[in-house]
Amino acid sequence: MEETSLLRLLFLISLLNCPTNQASLTVSPSSSQIFEGQSVSPSCEEDDSSAGWTLRRNTTRETRTQCGPDWGRRDSSSCNINYMDPAESGVYWCESREGATSNSINITVTGGPVILQSPVLPVMEGEDLTLTCRTKNSSNLPAGFYKDGSFIRTEPAGHMTVHHVSRSDEGLYKCLISSVGESPPSWVSVTEKPMTTSPPPSSLPHPDATSSDRPHFVFRLVCHLVVFCPYCISTFIMVSLYRDRATGNYRSVSMVMTLPTQAEGLEDDDVITAVTTEYHF
């Protein structure tokens, strides 16, 4: 029973230690908004090609269809779409044969004159966010930028940069070019910055430790030896005594006791001598 439990534990540990094959979805050009008629190449960046990752999408007219048989032209891990139609707007993701999924990307295809180029992947806290408002022929026209329906500011070069973004910068963005038109809105996600953990302190000094740290280390080492040595000595003595007792190697002591002579009736030669039994301890 104990062996079965041990085998189950080892099996669970091996499962936890086995790396999980993963894939991430990228798209070229890297923009969440695409002009109608533009070509796009989503790609599954996979850790293991044997996992069999395929690109799938959900649109207003189809669900869970995959690249190749239903739309696009599959080329290794990429899917080439030569002509994007507004009906192909939707959610794209990678999926393995086992059913594992990657991150998803929302792609909006517009037949309008203006798009907002925004990151297709979430932006990490502390990084810079750059938004570009462009037409089919230019990206340097003055444009006004909006977040959640509220006006932010106008940029004369047509692109706006938000430095050191935080979670409060997450929202729905769009842009407007006067006398040309307005872009569809796009959601920009901001992820939390991962926490950095410092390594646990070590009892041994680092090779780069300064000389001022060495006396402190020597003092701690001496203290440990002072405490540890008596324990070792006492343990050694106890073990030696136990081994002597176990092997029967006792020390014997003989005691001889002479009875005093009585005053009458006994001569010197009649002295009675008693020998005690040996005592072992």
C-alpha positions as CSV (number, residue, x, y, z in Angstrom):
1,M,0.0,0.0,0.0
2,E,2.8,2.4,0.9
3,E,4.6,1.5,-2.4
4,T,1.5,2.3,-4.4
5,S,1.1,5.7,-2.6
6,L,4.8,6.5,-3.3
7,L,4.4,5.6,-7.0
8,R,1.4,7.9,-7.3
9,L,3.3,10.7,-5.6
10,L,6.2,10.3,-8.0
11,F,3.8,10.3,-11.0
12,L,2.2,13.5,-9.9
13,I,5.6,15.2,-9.4
14,S,6.7,14.1,-12.9
15,L,3.5,15.6,-14.3
16,L,4.1,18.9,-12.5
17,N,7.7,19.0,-13.7
18,C,6.9,18.3,-17.4
19,P,6.9,21.5,-19.5
20,T,3.6,22.4,-21.1
21,N,3.7,23.1,-24.8
22,Q,2.5,26.6,-25.4
23,A,2.0,28.9,-28.3
24,S,1.5,32.7,-28.8
25,L,-0.4,34.4,-31.6
26,T,1.1,37.3,-33.4
27,V,-0.1,39.2,-36.5
28,S,1.7,41.1,-39.3
29,P,1.2,44.0,-39.7
30,S,1.0,44.4,-35.9
31,S,-2.3,46.3,-35.7
32,S,-5.7,45.6,-34.3
33,Q,-7.4,47.5,-37.2
34,I,-7.0,46.6,-40.8
35,F,-8.1,48.4,-44.0
36,E,-10.4,46.4,-46.3
37,G,-8.4,44.7,-49.0
38,Q,-5.2,44.6,-47.0
39,S,-3.3,41.4,-46.6
40,V,-2.7,39.9,-43.1
41,S,-0.5,37.0,-41.8
42,P,-1.4,35.7,-38.3
43,S,1.2,33.3,-37.0
44,C,1.3,30.7,-34.1
45,E,4.7,31.0,-32.4
46,E,4.9,27.5,-30.9
47,D,7.3,25.9,-28.5
48,D,6.9,22.4,-30.0
49,S,5.8,21.9,-33.6
50,S,4.6,18.3,-32.7
51,A,1.7,19.8,-30.7
52,G,-0.1,20.5,-34.0
53,W,-1.2,24.1,-33.4
54,T,-3.7,25.5,-35.9
55,L,-5.2,29.0,-36.3
56,R,-8.9,29.4,-35.7
57,R,-11.3,32.3,-35.6
58,N,-14.8,33.4,-34.7
59,T,-16.5,36.0,-36.9
60,T,-20.1,37.2,-37.3
61,R,-20.7,34.4,-39.9
62,E,-18.6,31.5,-38.8
63,T,-17.4,29.8,-35.6
64,R,-14.2,27.9,-34.8
65,T,-13.2,27.6,-38.4
66,Q,-9.5,27.0,-39.1
67,C,-7.1,28.3,-41.6
68,G,-6.6,26.3,-44.8
69,P,-9.8,24.4,-45.4
70,D,-12.1,27.3,-44.7
71,W,-10.2,30.5,-45.3
72,G,-6.6,31.7,-45.9
73,R,-3.6,29.8,-47.0
74,R,-1.6,27.9,-44.4
75,D,2.2,28.2,-44.6
76,S,4.0,26.3,-41.8
77,S,2.9,28.1,-38.6
78,S,1.5,31.1,-40.4
79,C,-1.8,31.8,-42.2
80,N,-1.7,34.2,-45.2
81,I,-4.9,36.1,-45.9
82,N,-4.4,38.1,-49.2
83,Y,-7.6,40.1,-49.0
84,M,-9.3,41.1,-45.7
85,D,-13.1,41.7,-45.8
86,P,-15.1,43.5,-43.1
87,A,-16.9,40.3,-42.5
88,E,-13.6,38.7,-41.4
89,S,-13.5,40.9,-38.3
90,G,-13.4,38.8,-35.2
91,V,-11.4,36.9,-32.7
92,Y,-8.4,34.8,-33.8
93,W,-6.4,32.3,-31.7
94,C,-4.2,29.2,-31.9
95,E,-5.4,25.8,-30.7
96,S,-3.5,22.5,-30.4
97,R,-4.8,19.0,-31.0
98,E,-5.2,18.4,-27.3
99,G,-7.5,21.5,-27.0
100,A,-4.9,23.9,-25.5
101,T,-5.4,27.6,-26.6
102,S,-3.1,30.5,-27.0
103,N,-3.8,34.2,-26.4
104,S,-6.5,35.7,-28.6
105,I,-6.4,38.8,-30.8
106,N,-9.3,41.0,-31.9
107,I,-8.9,42.1,-35.5
108,T,-11.2,44.8,-36.9
109,V,-11.5,45.2,-40.7
110,T,-13.0,48.5,-41.8
111,G,-14.0,49.9,-45.1
112,G,-13.7,53.4,-43.8
113,P,-11.0,55.9,-44.6
114,V,-9.2,56.0,-41.1
115,I,-7.8,53.3,-38.8
116,L,-6.2,53.5,-35.4
117,Q,-3.0,51.4,-35.2
118,S,-2.8,50.1,-31.6
119,P,-1.0,47.1,-30.1
120,V,-2.6,43.8,-30.7
121,L,-1.1,42.4,-27.5
122,P,-1.6,43.8,-23.9
123,V,0.9,46.5,-22.8
124,M,2.8,46.0,-19.6
125,E,2.6,48.5,-16.8
126,G,5.5,51.0,-17.0
127,E,6.0,50.6,-20.8
128,D,5.1,53.2,-23.4
129,L,1.9,53.0,-25.5
130,T,2.0,54.5,-29.0
131,L,-1.2,55.0,-31.0
132,T,-1.1,56.1,-34.7
133,C,-4.0,57.5,-36.6
134,R,-3.7,57.0,-40.4
135,T,-5.4,56.9,-43.7
136,K,-4.7,54.6,-46.6
137,N,-2.2,57.0,-48.0
138,S,-0.7,58.8,-44.9
139,S,0.0,58.5,-41.2
140,N,1.3,62.1,-40.6
141,L,-1.9,64.1,-40.6
142,P,-3.0,66.0,-37.5
143,A,-5.4,63.8,-35.5
144,G,-7.4,64.0,-32.3
145,F,-7.4,61.1,-29.9
146,Y,-10.2,59.9,-27.6
147,K,-10.4,57.5,-24.7
148,D,-13.7,56.0,-23.6
149,G,-15.5,58.8,-25.6
150,S,-13.6,61.6,-23.9
151,F,-11.2,63.9,-25.9
152,I,-7.5,63.6,-24.9
153,R,-5.6,65.9,-27.2
154,T,-4.7,66.6,-30.8
155,E,-1.3,65.5,-32.1
156,P,0.0,67.3,-35.2
157,A,2.0,64.3,-36.5
158,G,-0.9,61.9,-36.1
159,H,0.5,59.7,-33.4
160,M,0.2,59.9,-29.6
161,T,2.5,58.3,-27.0
162,V,1.5,57.6,-23.4
163,H,4.6,57.2,-21.3
164,H,4.8,54.7,-18.4
165,V,1.2,53.4,-18.7
166,S,-0.8,52.1,-15.7
167,R,-4.0,50.2,-15.3
168,S,-5.9,53.5,-15.5
169,D,-4.7,53.9,-19.1
170,E,-6.7,50.8,-20.2
171,G,-9.7,51.5,-22.2
172,L,-11.4,52.1,-25.6
173,Y,-9.5,54.4,-27.9
174,K,-10.3,56.0,-31.3
175,C,-9.0,58.8,-33.4
176,L,-10.4,61.5,-35.7
177,I,-8.8,63.2,-38.7
178,S,-10.7,66.4,-39.7
179,S,-12.2,66.4,-43.2
180,V,-11.2,62.7,-43.6
181,G,-13.1,60.6,-41.0
182,E,-13.1,58.7,-37.7
183,S,-11.5,55.3,-36.9
184,P,-13.4,52.4,-35.3
185,P,-12.7,52.1,-31.5
186,S,-10.2,49.6,-30.3
187,W,-9.7,48.2,-26.8
188,V,-6.2,48.6,-25.3
189,S,-5.3,46.3,-22.4
190,V,-2.7,46.9,-19.8
191,T,-1.3,44.0,-17.7
192,E,0.3,44.2,-14.3
193,K,4.1,44.2,-14.1
194,P,5.3,40.9,-12.6
195,M,6.6,41.0,-9.0
196,T,10.3,40.5,-8.7
197,T,11.3,38.4,-5.7
198,S,14.8,38.7,-4.1
199,P,16.8,35.5,-3.5
200,P,16.8,34.3,0.1
201,P,19.8,35.4,2.2
202,S,22.7,32.9,2.3
203,S,24.6,32.0,5.4
204,L,27.8,32.0,3.4
205,P,29.3,35.3,2.1
206,H,29.1,36.1,-1.5
207,P,32.4,36.1,-3.4
208,D,32.0,39.8,-4.0
209,A,31.3,40.6,-0.3
210,T,33.3,43.5,1.1
211,S,36.0,43.1,3.7
212,S,33.7,44.8,6.3
213,D,31.4,41.8,6.1
214,R,34.1,39.2,6.8
215,P,34.6,39.9,10.6
216,H,30.8,39.5,11.1
217,F,30.9,36.1,9.2
218,V,33.9,34.9,11.2
219,F,32.1,35.8,14.5
220,R,29.0,33.9,13.5
221,L,31.1,30.9,12.4
222,V,32.9,30.8,15.8
223,C,29.5,31.1,17.6
224,H,28.2,28.1,15.7
225,L,31.3,26.0,16.5
226,V,31.1,26.9,20.2
227,V,27.5,25.7,20.3
228,F,28.0,22.7,18.1
229,C,31.2,21.2,19.5
230,P,29.9,20.3,23.1
231,Y,26.9,18.6,21.4
232,C,29.2,16.5,19.3
233,I,31.4,15.6,22.3
234,S,28.5,14.6,24.5
235,T,27.0,12.6,21.7
236,F,30.3,10.7,21.2
237,I,30.6,9.9,24.9
238,M,27.0,8.6,25.1
239,V,27.5,6.4,22.0
240,S,30.8,5.0,23.4
241,L,29.2,4.1,26.8
242,Y,26.3,2.5,25.0
243,R,28.6,0.4,22.8
244,D,30.6,-0.7,25.9
245,R,27.4,-1.8,27.7
246,A,26.1,-3.6,24.6
247,T,29.4,-5.7,24.1
248,G,29.6,-6.6,27.9
249,N,32.9,-4.8,28.4
250,Y,32.3,-3.9,32.0
251,R,34.7,-2.8,34.6
252,S,34.8,-5.1,37.6
253,V,35.7,-4.1,41.2
254,S,36.6,-6.6,43.8
255,M,36.1,-5.8,47.5
256,V,37.9,-7.7,50.2
257,M,36.6,-7.4,53.8
258,T,38.3,-8.8,56.8
259,L,36.2,-9.6,59.8
260,P,37.7,-8.4,63.1
261,T,39.0,-11.2,65.4
262,Q,37.1,-11.8,68.6
263,A,39.0,-11.2,71.8
264,E,38.6,-14.7,73.3
265,G,39.0,-18.0,71.7
266,L,40.6,-16.9,68.4
267,E,44.2,-16.9,67.4
268,D,45.9,-14.8,64.7
269,D,45.9,-17.8,62.4
270,D,42.1,-18.2,62.8
271,V,41.3,-15.0,61.1
272,I,38.2,-15.3,59.0
273,T,38.4,-13.6,55.7
274,A,35.3,-12.9,53.5
275,V,35.5,-12.0,49.8
276,T,32.6,-10.2,48.3
277,T,31.1,-10.9,45.0
278,E,32.2,-8.8,42.1
279,Y,29.9,-6.0,41.1
280,H,29.6,-4.8,37.6
281,F,28.5,-1.3,36.7
